[in-house]
Amino acid sequence: MSGVFGAVMERLAAGDSPRAAARALGIPLDLAETAAAEGERFGLVIRAGAACGTCVPGDSPACAGCPIAR
């Protein structure tokens, strides 16, 4: 991927939020949020809140290693 969309996808893949990606890339927050939303629509990214709604982070051994359970 190239351009702003690809750069935002790379930052999200590295664990950044859209806000952190915007800051790192020097782009407006709404542009990063729009790219993230499009990435979600294409199935390239999953919002943390949508990834797992079955446990409270850290409550279960199944949560071990989950990046959301930090």
Backbone as a chain_set.jsonl record, in Angstrom:
{"seq": "MSGVFGAVMERLAAGDSPRAAARALGIPLDLAETAAAEGERFGLVIRAGAACGTCVPGDSPACAGCPIAR", "coords": {"N": [[0.846, -1.173, 0.0], [0.382, 2.257, -0.594], [0.87, 5.8, -0.143], [-1.189, 7.999, 1.886], [-3.247, 6.397, 2.978], [-2.051, 3.83, 3.065], [0.109, 4.407, 4.756], [-1.206, 5.053, 7.136], [-2.451, 2.571, 7.624], [-0.172, 1.008, 8.086], [0.778, 2.176, 10.455], [-1.362, 1.608, 12.173], [-1.236, -1.17, 12.135], [1.094, -1.469, 13.51], [0.251, -0.977, 16.009], [-0.612, 1.534, 16.733], [-3.073, 4.01, 17.629], [-5.687, 5.669, 15.745], [-5.36, 8.385, 16.415], [-2.694, 8.511, 17.362], [-1.415, 7.664, 15.046], [-2.038, 9.766, 13.299], [-0.663, 11.847, 14.556], [2.003, 10.887, 14.387], [2.356, 10.798, 11.63], [1.884, 13.349, 10.86], [-0.572, 14.296, 9.932], [-4.02, 15.421, 9.582], [-6.269, 14.54, 12.237], [-8.895, 13.736, 11.546], [-8.5, 12.724, 8.974], [-6.87, 10.486, 9.434], [-8.639, 8.997, 10.995], [-10.663, 8.552, 9.121], [-9.286, 7.008, 7.227], [-8.743, 4.793, 8.847], [-11.36, 3.905, 9.32], [-12.117, 3.193, 6.727], [-10.264, 1.152, 6.322], [-11.237, -0.658, 8.19], [-13.727, -1.18, 7.06], [-12.937, -2.499, 4.737], [-11.973, -4.741, 5.879], [-9.386, -4.836, 6.776], [-8.503, -3.905, 9.203], [-9.444, -4.206, 12.65], [-11.489, -2.764, 15.016], [-10.556, -2.271, 18.386], [-12.559, -2.517, 20.335], [-14.405, -4.046, 18.987], [-13.141, -6.375, 18.574], [-13.094, -8.27, 20.639], [-15.582, -9.072, 22.716], [-16.16, -10.66, 24.751], [-14.857, -11.017, 27.144], [-13.583, -9.512, 30.14], [-10.739, -7.648, 30.053], [-8.008, -9.404, 31.301], [-9.424, -10.912, 33.131], [-9.635, -13.595, 32.567], [-7.807, -16.621, 31.919], [-7.698, -16.996, 29.214], [-7.309, -14.511, 28.204], [-4.652, -13.99, 28.356], [-1.792, -12.666, 26.907], [-3.213, -11.145, 25.148], [-3.345, -8.182, 23.284], [-5.122, -6.199, 23.979], [-5.629, -6.581, 26.608], [-3.638, -5.502, 28.13]], "CA": [[0.0, 0.0, 0.0], [1.164, 3.481, -0.62], [0.124, 7.006, 0.161], [-1.662, 8.238, 3.246], [-3.993, 5.229, 3.441], [-1.07, 2.796, 3.398], [0.884, 4.836, 5.92], [-2.066, 4.9, 8.316], [-2.604, 1.133, 7.866], [1.082, 0.543, 8.682], [0.829, 2.646, 11.849], [-2.355, 0.839, 12.923], [-0.692, -2.525, 12.268], [2.15, -1.395, 14.53], [-0.401, -0.806, 17.302], [-1.034, 2.918, 16.987], [-4.47, 4.415, 17.461], [-5.747, 6.686, 14.69], [-4.807, 9.646, 16.93], [-1.237, 8.389, 17.367], [-0.99, 7.601, 13.653], [-2.109, 11.137, 12.772], [0.445, 12.605, 15.15], [3.268, 10.393, 13.836], [2.429, 11.081, 10.199], [1.698, 14.782, 10.627], [-1.787, 14.504, 9.153], [-5.163, 15.729, 10.438], [-6.892, 13.402, 12.911], [-10.055, 13.233, 10.8], [-8.0, 11.947, 7.845], [-6.445, 9.193, 9.976], [-9.854, 8.281, 11.4], [-11.336, 8.128, 7.894], [-8.5, 5.895, 6.684], [-8.972, 3.654, 9.734], [-12.722, 3.435, 9.071], [-12.087, 2.5, 5.442], [-9.535, -0.094, 6.562], [-12.174, -1.549, 8.874], [-14.747, -1.557, 6.077], [-12.3, -3.457, 3.834], [-11.56, -5.92, 6.644], [-7.946, -4.781, 7.014], [-8.298, -3.631, 10.631], [-10.588, -4.449, 13.521], [-11.47, -1.903, 16.201], [-10.307, -3.03, 19.611], [-13.831, -2.791, 20.984], [-15.136, -5.051, 18.227], [-12.321, -7.583, 18.467], [-13.479, -9.266, 21.634], [-16.516, -8.528, 23.68], [-16.573, -11.767, 25.597], [-14.178, -11.063, 28.438], [-13.031, -8.281, 30.691], [-9.303, -7.896, 29.977], [-7.306, -9.88, 32.481], [-10.276, -11.738, 33.973], [-9.605, -14.992, 32.184], [-6.53, -17.073, 31.35], [-7.788, -16.859, 27.764], [-6.896, -13.153, 27.868], [-3.191, -13.902, 28.425], [-1.182, -12.333, 25.643], [-4.074, -10.284, 24.334], [-2.845, -6.798, 23.322], [-6.128, -5.323, 24.593], [-5.644, -6.867, 28.058], [-2.447, -4.897, 28.752]], "C": [[0.892, 1.237, 0.0], [0.266, 4.662, -0.271], [-0.304, 7.077, 1.617], [-2.385, 7.016, 3.796], [-3.023, 4.132, 3.881], [-0.265, 3.148, 4.629], [0.067, 4.689, 7.201], [-2.232, 3.42, 8.642], [-1.34, 0.56, 8.521], [1.175, 0.952, 10.148], [-0.166, 1.864, 12.712], [-1.866, -0.588, 13.145], [0.404, -2.583, 13.326], [1.577, -1.156, 15.925], [-0.818, 0.605, 17.651], [-2.548, 3.053, 16.9], [-4.505, 5.389, 16.281], [-5.15, 8.026, 15.148], [-3.275, 9.614, 16.906], [-0.687, 8.335, 15.943], [-0.989, 8.996, 13.032], [-0.943, 11.97, 13.274], [1.773, 12.199, 14.516], [3.448, 10.774, 12.373], [2.272, 12.558, 9.867], [0.499, 15.083, 9.748], [-2.937, 14.841, 10.101], [-5.784, 14.449, 11.016], [-8.063, 12.854, 12.108], [-9.639, 12.416, 9.578], [-7.562, 10.555, 8.309], [-7.647, 8.365, 10.396], [-10.617, 7.765, 10.186], [-10.606, 6.95, 7.264], [-8.705, 4.644, 7.531], [-10.357, 3.06, 9.503], [-12.801, 2.682, 7.741], [-11.35, 1.167, 5.566], [-10.419, -1.119, 7.251], [-13.239, -2.06, 7.891], [-14.212, -2.612, 5.111], [-11.86, -4.731, 4.55], [-10.07, -5.965, 6.931], [-7.61, -4.544, 8.478], [-9.589, -3.93, 11.383], [-10.447, -3.518, 14.716], [-11.302, -2.758, 17.441], [-11.608, -3.399, 20.301], [-14.652, -3.861, 20.278], [-14.404, -6.384, 18.185], [-12.764, -8.658, 19.436], [-14.397, -8.6, 22.64], [-16.925, -9.564, 24.693], [-15.887, -11.79, 26.953], [-13.778, -9.658, 28.878], [-11.529, -8.506, 30.712], [-8.694, -8.289, 31.324], [-8.126, -10.78, 33.366], [-10.139, -13.227, 33.711], [-8.22, -15.38, 31.699], [-6.527, -16.965, 29.823], [-7.333, -15.476, 27.299], [-5.375, -12.987, 27.88], [-2.63, -13.654, 27.028], [-2.002, -11.439, 24.739], [-3.552, -8.844, 24.421], [-3.835, -5.829, 23.955], [-6.095, -5.454, 26.107], [-4.481, -6.224, 28.801], [-2.75, -4.347, 30.065]], "O": [[2.003, 1.234, 0.53], [-0.948, 4.519, -0.126], [0.163, 6.312, 2.461], [-2.17, 6.634, 4.946], [-3.174, 3.571, 4.967], [0.016, 2.283, 5.459], [0.586, 4.253, 8.228], [-2.163, 3.04, 9.811], [-1.434, -0.283, 9.413], [1.603, 0.161, 10.988], [0.145, 1.5, 13.845], [-2.06, -1.152, 14.222], [0.615, -3.618, 13.958], [2.317, -1.135, 16.909], [-1.324, 0.852, 18.746], [-3.214, 2.303, 16.187], [-3.459, 5.884, 15.862], [-4.509, 8.721, 14.359], [-2.637, 10.577, 16.48], [0.376, 8.889, 15.662], [-0.052, 9.365, 12.324], [-0.314, 12.705, 12.512], [2.577, 13.056, 14.15], [4.565, 11.042, 11.929], [2.5, 12.973, 8.731], [0.531, 15.998, 8.924], [-2.843, 14.576, 11.299], [-5.814, 13.41, 10.356], [-8.218, 11.638, 11.996], [-10.36, 11.5, 9.183], [-7.853, 9.56, 7.646], [-7.671, 7.155, 10.176], [-11.158, 6.66, 10.218], [-11.241, 5.995, 6.815], [-8.828, 3.547, 6.988], [-10.511, 1.839, 9.491], [-13.474, 1.655, 7.643], [-11.767, 0.168, 4.981], [-10.362, -2.308, 6.937], [-13.594, -3.239, 7.907], [-14.946, -3.515, 4.71], [-11.426, -5.688, 3.91], [-9.541, -7.017, 7.29], [-6.541, -4.942, 8.942], [-10.68, -3.907, 10.813], [-9.397, -3.487, 15.358], [-11.855, -3.855, 17.525], [-11.732, -4.514, 20.807], [-15.496, -4.51, 20.895], [-14.98, -7.403, 17.804], [-12.804, -9.836, 19.083], [-14.0, -7.663, 23.332], [-17.908, -9.39, 25.414], [-16.316, -12.533, 27.836], [-13.657, -8.744, 28.062], [-11.071, -9.466, 31.331], [-8.85, -7.598, 32.331], [-7.575, -11.374, 34.292], [-10.498, -14.038, 34.564], [-7.519, -14.549, 31.121], [-5.464, -16.855, 29.211], [-7.007, -15.293, 26.126], [-4.866, -11.949, 27.457], [-2.969, -14.365, 26.082], [-1.534, -11.021, 23.68], [-3.339, -8.338, 25.522], [-3.444, -4.757, 24.417], [-6.493, -4.53, 26.816], [-4.365, -6.402, 30.013], [-1.866, -3.802, 30.726]]}, "num_chains": 1, "name": "protein.A"}
